[in-house]
Structure formats: structure tokens, C-alpha cells
Amino acid sequence: MSQEEYEFTEEMDGLHPEKLLELFDELTFTEKWKKVSFGLKQPHETGAYKWANLQVKRLMAPAAAVIVPILSVLLLIVFASLKPAPTPAVEVTIIDPEPMEELVEPEPIEPPEPIEPPDPVIMDFTPDLTMSQDNSPNAGPEADFSPMPASFDSVAIVRSPVIMRNMYGSRSPGARGSALGRFGGGSGTEAAVMRALRWLKKSQNDDGSWGTGNARTAMASLGLLAYLAHGETPSSVEFGYTVEKAIRFILDAQNADGLFRPRDGHDYTGPIAAYALAEAYGLTRVPQIRYAAEKAVQRVVQGQNPSGGFNYNLRASTRDDSSYMSWCAQAMKAAQMAGLEISGLENAMTKAIQGWRGNYGSRDGYGGFGYTSSSHTHGLMGAGALSLQLLGASRLAEVRNTIPNIAQWGYDWENPKGRSPSYYWYYMTQAMFHEGGDTWRRWNAQMAPTLMRQQQIIPKAIEGPNGELKDIGFWNSPAGNEARGGSGTGEGGGYVMDTCLFALQLMVYYRYLPTFQEPTAIAVEERDIGADDDIQIDIRI
């Protein structure tokens, strides 16, 4: 230690703390720096270290005041020089959809007065079906609506969306529009369908059925088929609860033997309800519905006649009733499409072809199907042709000769043929659609404008999903419902049955994949079903 440093140490140790600043002010910068450097090296308890430490603290504040702003400015300069990578531009081309040809929508007209029923004929489908109070087709906007849904007390119907495949595929919203344009429908036909579905919604009973009496389950099944044809399920926004109630009513109406209650006099209820449940399972995949559908269709198969036909009440006999057989054929086809496990189903469908051939008749190249025997003039010719198409026998001569006979029958509302035109046209329209080509285009040119023009429209009668009042509409057969033994609001179906049958015709464009259209895979099979010549069956799933 030098003499100067020794003296500084002695001086610091004896200096009162209050005098430290005075001593610092008397030194030059060089002296200060030397003494600070020396003091920091001394023991902490010495005055020299304490003095040096104090000077460092004094110098830090002004240094920080200069250095910190400089560093901040430098950082800002660095950050400003960093630029984000530019977002690549994506070129978007907007393609306007091709406009769909529209059919002229009819002007609203007042509903007709109910027609007094004559005696029942032909179909013998004569249950009591009176529309419930405040649900008549003349009900206005002030009429009561269905209550809020109640929770299920058993296995719930799942409200999940289902991807519809194969023949059901065109019922989804996107595919529906495409099928309409492809097969001759349009906004006018869809508007008529929506009015009909809203009329059915408004006229549905609280328990899910339609009307009263022994035909409630049959009419609930027809109503359900109409909604399913439009792709409506319990998950649908506007009609979900209506569909759910109808399904629940039919499920609750099933007996342990697979049949249903109540039933009409000849139990058309059995095959119609089986048909509806098979389609409902095909579109929803709900296990509860599958179990009921399999029981119902199994009962249809068990009730087949030895000839391959069917008779009233699903009781095997020698009587093959073409009207009854058509519902059985539709039920079996729906079960096959839905993938239901039915013992003997494939064999029953093959036998049914032979049953239909027994009721076939022809003259001068024109074929047809009689009611319970061979005929070429009966209105059920369409029922036979459609059934054979669905059963995979569309190439048979019986079908080929019947199609031109249906075209000759025509779709004349003012001068209808037969006593049950709505019923006959229901089958004829489907048969002509599955035939396709110019045959279908000519038929559609008669059918679609006629039904749009003849729909009875009640304006602003029901609230839509957005709260806006919507029109509803129904049909009254040109035969005045006498074929079902009742007036429009009375027995045998009336407006409900007519509205379902006509609405289903206007949904034919997308209800099923047409049988003339090649599916992704086709198997061709030949089976010996009797003493007659072999029938080549085109199986389409």
C-alpha cells in the first residue's frame, strides 16, 4: 500500500459519515476513480470500502438514465426492420348455379265442401278416420298447434344425422335439388310438397296419429312415409317432432306378434306399418325401430300365400289380392334396402314375383294386373308393374307390356278412370318413373302440373321455423274419397290419405334411386320359382 493510500484509509476510517460527500466533492475525477477502485478492494468493514461503494451507487443513477434510453431506441430500430412474411393471394372464382326450370305455382283456392260418401268399393279399406277437432283442412292461422315434445319413457329415438346411401341417397337436401332438376321437378313441385307436409303437421293428433278410429296406425304410417320420402327424420328442424311422434305412435301400437292395433277391417295396417318402420330404420338406424320393423316384416313374410301372393289380414289362402300384395311388396323391398334380418325374405320376394304373374292379363300387346285375377283393364296395373320393378323383375314381359298401358290410361283429373284415381296414380307414377326416359317425361308433364293446380291451399295457416306464417295445402281425390268409403274428414283416410299419396308422387324424383339407373354394383341371379319358365332377376341394392 502506498503512503497516499494508507493516509486515505486512515482518513476514511476516522471520518464521520456525514462528511463523506464533502470529501468527494473536493477530489478530481482521476482522484475519485483511483480512490473508488482502491476502496472497493478493501474489507467491507473499512471506511474506504464504504466510501467507494457509496460513490458507485451515486454514479449508477445518471449512467442508467443515459444507457437505458439508448438501448430502447436500438431495440425499436431492430424490431422495425423485421417485416412479416406477406400473405399469399388466392384467386377465387364464383360460379353462378344454372337456373332450374320452374313450373307455375297455382293460386290459392278455397277448399271444397266435403263430399258425402257412397258405399265402399274396390280397396275395402274402410276404417273410421275422422279428423280431430281444430285440425280440419279449413282451420285458419288461429288454430292450435302441437304442444312441446315430451321426453321418452323408454329407449329414446336418437336425433343424430345419418348418411343415406344407395336408393335412399337422393333424399338428402343437396342431392334432392339435383334429382329434382335431373328428373323433371322444380321449385313448384317442392312448394306443393312443403305445403302438404305442413298441412299434415298441423292436422296431426297429439299422440302422433292422424284422424280417429281403426285407421289411425295406417294413416300414421302413410304420414310417416311422406316425411321420410322428403328425408325428414327426428333430427329435422321443422318436422322433427312430427316425425318423432308418428314413429313413437306406431312403435307403441305394435303387438307382440308383430301386428298392430288398431287395425282396419282387412288389416292393411300390418304391411303399411311394416313398410314405414323399415324405411324409418333405413334412414335413422335406431335399434328400437329395427327391432319393431323386423317383427313387422317377418309377420308379412309368414303371411304369404303358397302361390306367392298375399291376402287380407296376412292369412295364407288361395286369394291373391293385388292391392294388398303391393303393400307387402313395398314392405319387403324396404326391409331389404334397410338391411333388416328377416328369415326367408329373399325367398318370399322371389315367390311374390310368381304371385303377381298369376294376376296378369293382356290383350293386343297391352298388359295389366287385375284385382284378384288376371286382367289388363284394372287400375291396379300400376301396382303390379311397380311391385315387379321393386322385386327386381322389371325386364319381365308382364312389366314391359304394362308400361304402355299405363301411358294410355293417362293422368286426367277432369275425367279420371276408375273409382280410386289417387290410389291408382300413386303406383302408376312410380312405375313410370322407374321406367324412365321419354316414357317418364311424358307422364311427368301430365302429373306434376295437374297436382300443383289441384292442391287446395290455405294461406298463412302455420308458423314456420323462422316464425313466419306459411301456407298449407291438401288434396281431395277427383273421386271424392268414395273409394275409401268416407268423406274428406270421415272414414277410410279421406284428405289424409289423398294428401299423402299425392305428395309421395311429387317426391318421386328423389324418393328412390330409379331402378333404370345402374347402381354401383349389380348382381344378376336366376332362380327357379315354379313350373313356369325361369325369371331373370336384377337385384338392385
C-alpha positions in Angstrom: 0.0 0.0 0.0 1.4 3.4 -0.9 1.7 6.2 1.6 -1.2 8.1 -0.1 -3.5 5.0 0.1 -2.5 4.5 3.8 -3.4 8.1 4.6 -6.7 7.8 2.7 -7.6 4.7 4.6 -6.9 6.3 7.9 -8.8 9.4 6.9 -11.9 7.4 5.9 -11.9 5.3 9.0 -11.9 8.4 11.2 -14.3 10.5 9.1 -17.8 10.9 10.3 -20.3 9.5 7.7 -21.9 12.9 7.3 -18.6 14.3 5.9 -18.1 11.7 3.2 -19.8 13.8 0.5 -17.7 16.8 1.3 -14.5 14.9 0.8 -15.8 13.5 -2.5 -16.6 17.0 -3.8 -13.0 18.1 -3.2 -11.4 15.4 -5.5 -10.8 15.5 -9.2 -12.3 12.8 -11.5 -9.0 10.9 -11.7 -8.5 11.0 -8.0 -12.0 9.9 -7.4 -11.6 7.0 -9.8 -8.4 5.8 -8.1 -9.8 6.1 -4.6 -13.0 4.2 -5.7 -11.0 1.4 -7.3 -8.8 1.2 -4.2 -11.8 1.3 -1.8 -13.7 -1.5 -3.5 -10.7 -3.8 -2.9 -10.7 -3.1 0.9 -12.5 -5.1 3.6 -16.2 -4.3 3.8 -16.0 -3.0 7.3 -13.4 -0.4 6.4 -14.4 3.2 5.7 -12.6 3.1 2.4 -14.8 0.4 1.0 -17.9 2.1 2.3 -16.9 5.3 0.7 -16.2 3.7 -2.6 -19.5 1.7 -2.6 -21.4 4.9 -2.0 -19.7 6.6 -4.9 -20.6 3.7 -7.2 -24.3 4.0 -6.2 -24.2 7.7 -6.9 -22.8 7.2 -10.4 -25.2 4.4 -11.4 -28.3 6.6 -11.5 -27.1 9.1 -14.1 -25.5 6.3 -16.1 -28.7 4.3 -16.2 -30.6 7.5 -17.3 -28.4 7.6 -20.4 -27.9 3.9 -21.2 -31.5 2.7 -20.9 -33.0 5.1 -23.4 -30.2 4.4 -25.8 -30.8 0.6 -25.6 -34.6 1.2 -26.0 -34.0 3.2 -29.2 -31.7 0.5 -30.6 -34.3 -2.2 -29.9 -37.0 -0.3 -31.6 -34.8 0.1 -34.6 -34.2 -3.6 -34.7 -37.9 -4.5 -34.4 -38.9 -2.0 -37.1 -36.5 -3.7 -39.5 -38.3 -7.0 -39.1 -41.2 -7.4 -41.6 -43.8 -10.2 -41.5 -43.9 -12.6 -44.5 -46.6 -11.5 -47.0 -49.9 -13.5 -47.1 -50.2 -15.2 -50.5 -53.2 -14.1 -52.5 -55.7 -16.8 -53.5 -57.8 -16.3 -56.7 -61.4 -17.2 -56.1 -63.9 -17.8 -59.0 -67.6 -17.6 -58.2 -69.7 -19.7 -60.5 -73.4 -19.0 -60.7 -75.6 -22.1 -60.5 -77.6 -23.0 -63.5 -81.2 -21.8 -63.0 -83.7 -24.7 -62.6 -86.8 -24.7 -64.8 -89.7 -23.8 -62.7 -93.3 -25.0 -63.0 -96.0 -22.4 -62.5 -97.3 -22.5 -58.9 -101.1 -22.5 -58.6 -103.0 -19.6 -57.0 -104.5 -20.4 -53.5 -108.1 -21.5 -53.7 -110.8 -22.2 -51.2 -111.1 -25.9 -50.0 -114.1 -27.7 -51.3 -117.1 -28.8 -49.3 -116.8 -32.3 -48.0 -118.4 -34.9 -50.3 -120.9 -37.4 -48.8 -119.5 -40.9 -49.1 -121.2 -43.7 -51.1 -120.6 -47.3 -50.3 -117.0 -48.5 -50.1 -115.6 -50.3 -53.1 -112.5 -51.8 -54.6 -109.9 -51.4 -51.9 -112.1 -52.4 -49.0 -110.0 -50.1 -46.8 -112.9 -48.7 -44.7 -111.7 -47.8 -41.2 -113.1 -44.9 -39.2 -110.9 -41.9 -39.7 -112.4 -38.6 -38.5 -110.1 -35.7 -38.3 -109.8 -34.4 -34.8 -111.3 -31.1 -33.7 -109.5 -27.9 -34.7 -107.4 -29.9 -37.2 -109.7 -29.7 -40.2 -108.3 -28.5 -43.6 -110.4 -25.3 -43.1 -108.5 -24.4 -40.0 -107.1 -20.9 -40.1 -104.0 -19.4 -38.6 -105.7 -19.2 -35.2 -106.0 -23.0 -34.9 -104.0 -24.6 -32.1 -100.6 -26.1 -32.9 -99.0 -29.2 -31.5 -97.6 -29.0 -27.9 -94.0 -29.1 -27.0 -92.5 -32.6 -27.1 -92.4 -34.8 -24.0 -89.4 -36.9 -23.1 -89.4 -40.6 -24.0 -90.1 -43.1 -21.2 -88.3 -45.9 -23.0 -85.4 -46.1 -25.4 -85.1 -42.7 -27.0 -85.1 -42.1 -30.7 -81.6 -40.8 -31.5 -81.6 -37.5 -33.2 -78.2 -37.9 -34.9 -77.8 -37.3 -38.6 -77.5 -40.3 -40.8 -75.7 -40.6 -44.2 -78.3 -42.0 -46.6 -76.8 -44.5 -49.1 -77.9 -46.5 -52.1 -81.6 -45.9 -53.1 -82.2 -43.5 -50.2 -79.3 -41.2 -51.2 -81.3 -38.6 -53.1 -83.4 -37.7 -50.1 -80.6 -35.6 -48.5 -81.0 -31.8 -49.1 -78.2 -31.4 -51.6 -79.0 -34.5 -53.6 -82.7 -33.7 -53.6 -82.2 -30.5 -55.6 -80.0 -32.3 -58.1 -82.5 -35.1 -58.5 -85.4 -32.5 -59.0 -83.5 -30.9 -61.8 -82.5 -34.2 -63.4 -85.9 -35.9 -63.4 -88.2 -33.0 -64.1 -89.2 -31.5 -60.8 -88.7 -27.9 -59.7 -89.5 -25.2 -57.2 -93.2 -25.5 -57.9 -93.3 -29.2 -57.1 -91.3 -28.6 -53.9 -93.5 -25.8 -52.8 -96.5 -28.1 -53.1 -94.7 -30.8 -51.1 -93.9 -28.4 -48.4 -97.5 -27.2 -48.1 -98.6 -30.8 -47.9 -96.1 -31.6 -45.2 -97.1 -28.5 -43.2 -100.8 -29.5 -43.6 -100.0 -32.9 -42.2 -98.1 -31.4 -39.4 -101.0 -29.1 -38.5 -103.6 -31.9 -38.7 -101.6 -34.5 -36.7 -103.1 -35.6 -33.4 -101.1 -35.1 -30.2 -100.4 -38.8 -29.9 -98.7 -38.9 -33.3 -101.5 -40.4 -35.4 -103.9 -38.8 -37.8 -107.7 -39.0 -37.6 -109.6 -41.3 -35.2 -110.7 -44.9 -35.2 -109.3 -48.0 -36.6 -107.2 -46.4 -39.3 -105.0 -44.3 -37.1 -102.0 -46.6 -37.3 -102.3 -47.0 -41.0 -102.6 -43.2 -41.5 -99.7 -42.6 -39.1 -97.7 -44.9 -41.3 -98.7 -43.2 -44.5 -97.9 -39.8 -43.0 -94.5 -41.1 -41.8 -93.7 -42.4 -45.3 -94.5 -38.9 -46.7 -92.0 -37.3 -44.3 -89.3 -40.0 -44.8 -89.6 -39.6 -48.6 -88.5 -35.9 -48.1 -85.6 -37.0 -45.9 -87.2 -35.8 -42.7 -86.1 -37.6 -39.5 -86.5 -36.9 -35.8 -83.4 -34.6 -36.2 -85.1 -32.3 -38.7 -85.6 -28.7 -37.8 -89.1 -28.1 -38.9 -90.7 -31.6 -38.9 -88.5 -33.5 -36.4 -91.1 -33.6 -33.7 -93.9 -34.5 -36.1 -91.8 -37.5 -37.3 -90.8 -38.5 -33.8 -94.4 -38.6 -32.7 -95.5 -40.7 -35.7 -92.7 -43.2 -35.1 -93.5 -43.4 -31.4 -97.2 -43.9 -32.0 -96.5 -46.8 -34.4 -94.0 -48.4 -32.1 -96.4 -48.2 -29.2 -99.2 -49.7 -31.4 -97.3 -52.9 -32.2 -98.4 -56.2 -30.6 -96.0 -59.0 -29.5 -96.9 -60.9 -32.7 -95.6 -58.1 -34.9 -99.1 -56.8 -36.0 -100.6 -53.5 -34.9 -103.6 -52.1 -33.2 -106.0 -50.6 -34.0 -106.4 -52.2 -37.4 -108.9 -51.7 -40.3 -111.3 -54.5 -41.4 -108.8 -56.2 -43.7 -105.6 -55.2 -41.8 -103.9 -53.1 -44.4 -102.3 -51.6 -41.3 -99.9 -54.6 -41.0 -97.9 -54.3 -44.2 -98.2 -50.4 -44.4 -96.8 -50.1 -40.9 -94.1 -52.6 -41.7 -93.2 -50.6 -44.7 -93.0 -47.3 -42.8 -90.9 -48.8 -40.0 -88.5 -50.5 -42.4 -87.9 -47.1 -44.1 -87.7 -45.3 -40.8 -84.9 -47.7 -39.7 -83.2 -47.3 -43.1 -83.0 -43.5 -42.5 -82.3 -43.4 -38.8 -80.5 -46.6 -37.8 -82.3 -46.5 -34.4 -82.1 -50.0 -32.8 -85.6 -49.7 -31.2 -87.1 -49.1 -34.7 -85.1 -52.0 -36.1 -86.5 -54.5 -33.6 -90.1 -53.4 -34.4 -89.5 -53.3 -38.1 -88.0 -56.8 -38.2 -91.0 -58.2 -36.2 -93.5 -56.5 -38.6 -91.8 -57.6 -41.8 -91.3 -61.1 -40.5 -95.0 -61.3 -40.0 -95.6 -60.2 -43.6 -93.3 -63.0 -44.9 -95.0 -65.5 -42.7 -98.4 -64.5 -44.1 -97.5 -65.1 -47.7 -99.8 -67.4 -49.8 -98.3 -70.6 -51.3 -98.8 -69.0 -54.7 -96.5 -66.1 -53.7 -99.3 -63.6 -53.4 -100.9 -62.1 -50.2 -104.5 -61.9 -48.9 -106.3 -59.7 -46.3 -105.1 -60.0 -42.7 -101.9 -61.7 -43.7 -103.7 -65.0 -43.6 -102.4 -67.5 -46.2 -105.1 -68.6 -48.6 -105.7 -69.1 -52.4 -106.8 -65.5 -52.8 -104.2 -63.1 -54.2 -105.2 -59.5 -53.7 -103.3 -57.1 -55.8 -104.0 -54.1 -53.7 -102.8 -55.9 -50.5 -99.9 -57.6 -52.3 -98.5 -54.2 -53.4 -98.0 -53.0 -49.8 -96.4 -56.3 -48.9 -94.0 -56.0 -51.8 -93.1 -52.4 -50.8 -92.5 -53.5 -47.2 -90.2 -56.4 -48.2 -88.2 -54.1 -50.5 -87.8 -51.5 -47.8 -86.6 -54.2 -45.4 -84.1 -55.4 -47.9 -82.8 -51.9 -48.6 -82.5 -51.2 -44.8 -80.5 -54.5 -44.2 -83.0 -56.0 -41.8 -82.6 -59.6 -40.8 -85.8 -61.3 -41.9 -85.9 -65.1 -42.1 -86.9 -66.1 -45.6 -87.1 -62.6 -47.0 -85.2 -63.2 -50.2 -87.2 -66.4 -51.0 -90.5 -64.5 -50.2 -89.6 -61.7 -52.6 -88.9 -64.3 -55.4 -92.2 -66.1 -54.7 -94.0 -62.8 -54.8 -93.0 -62.4 -58.5 -94.9 -65.6 -59.3 -97.9 -64.3 -57.3 -98.1 -61.2 -59.4 -97.8 -63.2 -62.6 -100.9 -65.0 -61.6 -103.0 -61.8 -61.7 -101.5 -60.6 -65.0 -103.6 -60.4 -68.2 -103.0 -58.9 -71.6 -104.8 -58.2 -74.9 -103.3 -56.9 -78.2 -100.0 -56.4 -76.6 -101.3 -54.3 -73.7 -100.8 -55.9 -70.2 -102.1 -55.2 -66.8 -103.0 -56.7 -63.4 -106.4 -57.5 -62.1 -107.7 -57.1 -58.5 -107.8 -60.8 -57.6 -107.5 -62.4 -61.1 -105.9 -61.8 -64.4 -106.9 -58.5 -66.2 -105.4 -55.8 -68.3 -108.0 -53.1 -67.7 -107.9 -52.6 -63.9 -106.4 -49.5 -62.3 -104.1 -51.7 -60.2 -101.9 -52.3 -63.3 -99.5 -49.7 -61.9 -99.4 -51.6 -58.5 -98.3 -54.8 -60.4 -95.7 -53.0 -62.5 -94.2 -51.2 -59.6 -94.1 -54.2 -57.4 -92.3 -56.3 -60.0 -89.8 -53.4 -60.6 -89.0 -53.3 -56.8 -88.8 -57.0 -56.7 -86.1 -57.0 -59.4 -88.2 -58.3 -62.3 -88.5 -55.1 -64.3 -87.4 -56.9 -67.5 -90.3 -59.4 -67.5 -92.8 -59.2 -70.4 -95.6 -58.5 -67.8 -93.9 -55.2 -66.9 -92.9 -54.3 -70.5 -96.5 -54.7 -71.7 -98.0 -52.9 -68.8 -96.0 -49.7 -69.2 -97.6 -48.6 -72.5 -101.0 -49.5 -71.0 -100.3 -47.1 -68.1 -99.4 -44.4 -70.6 -102.7 -44.9 -72.3 -104.5 -44.7 -69.0 -103.2 -41.2 -68.5 -103.5 -38.5 -65.8 -106.8 -36.7 -66.4 -108.2 -35.1 -63.3 -111.3 -33.9 -65.0 -112.2 -37.3 -66.5 -110.4 -39.9 -64.2 -110.7 -43.6 -64.9 -111.6 -46.0 -62.1 -113.0 -45.4 -58.7 -109.8 -44.8 -56.8 -107.7 -42.5 -59.0 -105.4 -41.2 -56.2 -104.6 -44.8 -55.3 -104.0 -45.9 -58.9 -101.9 -42.9 -59.8 -99.7 -43.4 -56.7 -98.5 -46.7 -58.2 -98.6 -45.6 -61.9 -96.4 -42.6 -61.2 -93.7 -44.6 -59.5 -93.8 -47.3 -62.2 -93.4 -44.7 -64.9 -90.5 -43.0 -63.0 -88.7 -46.3 -62.7 -89.2 -46.9 -66.4 -87.5 -43.6 -67.1 -86.7 -41.9 -70.4 -89.3 -40.4 -72.7 -92.0 -42.5 -71.0 -91.4 -40.8 -67.7 -91.0 -37.3 -69.2 -94.4 -37.6 -70.9 -96.1 -38.8 -67.8 -94.4 -36.2 -65.6 -95.7 -33.5 -68.0 -99.2 -34.5 -67.1 -98.8 -35.4 -63.4 -96.8 -32.5 -61.9 -98.8 -29.6 -63.3 -102.1 -31.4 -62.5 -101.2 -31.9 -58.9 -99.9 -28.4 -58.4 -103.0 -27.0 -59.9 -105.4 -29.2 -57.9 -103.9 -28.7 -54.5 -106.2 -26.9 -52.1 -104.2 -24.1 -50.5 -104.9 -22.4 -47.1 -102.7 -19.3 -46.9 -100.7 -18.3 -43.9 -102.0 -21.1 -41.7 -99.0 -22.4 -39.8 -95.9 -20.9 -38.3 -92.6 -21.9 -40.0 -89.3 -22.5 -38.3 -88.3 -18.8 -38.6 -91.6 -17.6 -37.1 -93.1 -16.6 -40.4 -96.6 -17.8 -41.3 -96.6 -20.4 -44.1 -99.2 -21.8 -46.5 -100.5 -25.3 -46.1 -102.2 -27.5 -48.7 -104.0 -30.8 -49.1 -105.7 -32.8 -51.9 -109.1 -34.3 -52.4 -109.2 -37.1 -54.9 -111.3 -36.3 -58.0 -113.3 -39.4 -57.0 -114.2 -37.6 -53.7 -112.8 -40.2 -51.4 -115.6 -42.6 -52.0 -113.1 -45.3 -52.9 -112.1 -45.4 -49.3 -115.6 -45.4 -48.0 -115.7 -41.9 -46.4 -115.9 -38.2 -46.8 -112.9 -35.9 -46.7 -112.9 -35.8 -42.9 -114.5 -39.1 -42.3 -113.7 -42.8 -42.5 -111.1 -44.5 -44.7 -108.4 -41.9 -44.8 -110.0 -39.0 -46.7 -107.9 -35.9 -47.1 -105.0 -37.5 -45.1 -104.7 -40.5 -47.4 -105.1 -38.4 -50.6 -102.6 -35.8 -49.4 -100.0 -38.5 -48.5 -100.5 -40.4 -51.8 -100.3 -37.2 -54.0 -97.4 -35.8 -52.0 -95.5 -39.0 -52.5 -96.0 -38.7 -56.2 -94.4 -35.2 -56.2 -91.5 -36.6 -54.3 -90.9 -39.4 -56.7 -87.9 -37.5 -58.2 -85.7 -38.2 -55.2 -87.6 -40.7 -53.1 -85.7 -43.7 -54.6 -82.8 -44.3 -56.9 -84.7 -45.2 -60.1 -84.4 -48.9 -61.0 -83.4 -48.0 -64.5 -80.3 -46.2 -63.2 -77.3 -48.5 -62.8 -76.1 -48.6 -59.1 -72.5 -49.1 -58.1 -72.9 -52.9 -58.1 -75.5 -55.1 -59.7 -75.8 -58.8 -59.2 -77.8 -60.9 -61.7 -79.3 -64.1 -60.4 -81.6 -66.7 -61.8 -83.9 -68.7 -59.6 -86.4 -71.5 -60.4 -89.6 -70.4 -58.7 -92.1 -72.7 -60.2 -93.2 -74.8 -63.1 -93.1 -71.8 -65.4 -90.0 -70.6 -67.2 -87.2 -69.1 -65.2 -87.3 -65.5 -64.3 -84.1 -63.4 -64.5 -84.0 -61.1 -61.6 -82.0 -57.9 -61.5 -81.2 -57.3 -57.8 -80.5 -53.6 -57.0 -79.5 -52.5 -53.6 
